[in-house]
Every structure is written in structure tokens, then in C-alpha cells.
Amino acid sequence: MAEDKRTLKEKVEAVLEKIRPSLQADGGDVELLEVTADGVVKVRLRGACFGCPMSQMTLRTGIGRALKKEVPEIKEVVEG
């Protein structure tokens, strides 16, 4: 199997691009703020997602689960 030479940030951005259309369909979006060397991803929810009562669930179960599944180096996803 070929080694994936993308950086951790590039891998995270690729997953967010897959998630983004479903967030945008509900009037929201996600912005990547930082990916730390120890596997913490900091994002900002935007648009309708910002301040939505379900935003923490979206962050944990939607965005966090997808990132951890596709990028195993990710340990945690937090709102920054």
C-alpha cells in the first residue's frame, strides 16, 4: 500500500471538504483553525451552525467521528 504523504492538516481538510456540503445544506459551515502535532483539531462552526443548540452534537458525532475514522491520528476535535 502506498504511503500517504499528505500532511495531517491536508488530510483533515480533505475530510472537512466531504462533510461541508451537508453542513451547507442546513445553512452552516465549518472552518479549520488548527491541527496540533498531538492530534487535536480546532474548528469553528459558522452560519446556521454557530450557536445552534445541536452544534455540540454536530461537532462530536458528525465532524469528530468522520475525522477520527478517516484520519486515525486525530485524538480530539474541539471548537476554537
Secondary structure as a PSIPRED ss2 file (coil, helix, strand):
# PSIPRED VFORMAT (PSIPRED V4.0)

   1 M C   1.000  0.000  0.000
   2 A C   1.000  0.000  0.000
   3 E C   1.000  0.000  0.000
   4 D C   1.000  0.000  0.000
   5 K C   1.000  0.000  0.000
   6 R C   1.000  0.000  0.000
   7 T C   1.000  0.000  0.000
   8 L H   0.000  1.000  0.000
   9 K H   0.000  1.000  0.000
  10 E H   0.000  1.000  0.000
  11 K H   0.000  1.000  0.000
  12 V H   0.000  1.000  0.000
  13 E H   0.000  1.000  0.000
  14 A H   0.000  1.000  0.000
  15 V H   0.000  1.000  0.000
  16 L H   0.000  1.000  0.000
  17 E H   0.000  1.000  0.000
  18 K H   0.000  1.000  0.000
  19 I H   0.000  1.000  0.000
  20 R H   0.000  1.000  0.000
  21 P H   0.000  1.000  0.000
  22 S H   0.000  1.000  0.000
  23 L H   0.000  1.000  0.000
  24 Q H   0.000  1.000  0.000
  25 A H   0.000  1.000  0.000
  26 D C   1.000  0.000  0.000
  27 G C   1.000  0.000  0.000
  28 G E   0.000  0.000  1.000
  29 D E   0.000  0.000  1.000
  30 V E   0.000  0.000  1.000
  31 E E   0.000  0.000  1.000
  32 L E   0.000  0.000  1.000
  33 L E   0.000  0.000  1.000
  34 E E   0.000  0.000  1.000
  35 V E   0.000  0.000  1.000
  36 T C   1.000  0.000  0.000
  37 A C   1.000  0.000  0.000
  38 D C   1.000  0.000  0.000
  39 G C   1.000  0.000  0.000
  40 V E   0.000  0.000  1.000
  41 V E   0.000  0.000  1.000
  42 K E   0.000  0.000  1.000
  43 V E   0.000  0.000  1.000
  44 R E   0.000  0.000  1.000
  45 L E   0.000  0.000  1.000
  46 R E   0.000  0.000  1.000
  47 G E   0.000  0.000  1.000
  48 A C   1.000  0.000  0.000
  49 C C   1.000  0.000  0.000
  50 F C   1.000  0.000  0.000
  51 G C   1.000  0.000  0.000
  52 C C   1.000  0.000  0.000
  53 P C   1.000  0.000  0.000
  54 M C   1.000  0.000  0.000
  55 S H   0.000  1.000  0.000
  56 Q H   0.000  1.000  0.000
  57 M H   0.000  1.000  0.000
  58 T H   0.000  1.000  0.000
  59 L H   0.000  1.000  0.000
  60 R H   0.000  1.000  0.000
  61 T H   0.000  1.000  0.000
  62 G H   0.000  1.000  0.000
  63 I H   0.000  1.000  0.000
  64 G H   0.000  1.000  0.000
  65 R H   0.000  1.000  0.000
  66 A H   0.000  1.000  0.000
  67 L H   0.000  1.000  0.000
  68 K H   0.000  1.000  0.000
  69 K H   0.000  1.000  0.000
  70 E H   0.000  1.000  0.000
  71 V C   1.000  0.000  0.000
  72 P C   1.000  0.000  0.000
  73 E C   1.000  0.000  0.000
  74 I C   1.000  0.000  0.000
  75 K C   1.000  0.000  0.000
  76 E E   0.000  0.000  1.000
  77 V E   0.000  0.000  1.000
  78 V E   0.000  0.000  1.000
  79 E E   0.000  0.000  1.000
  80 G C   1.000  0.000  0.000
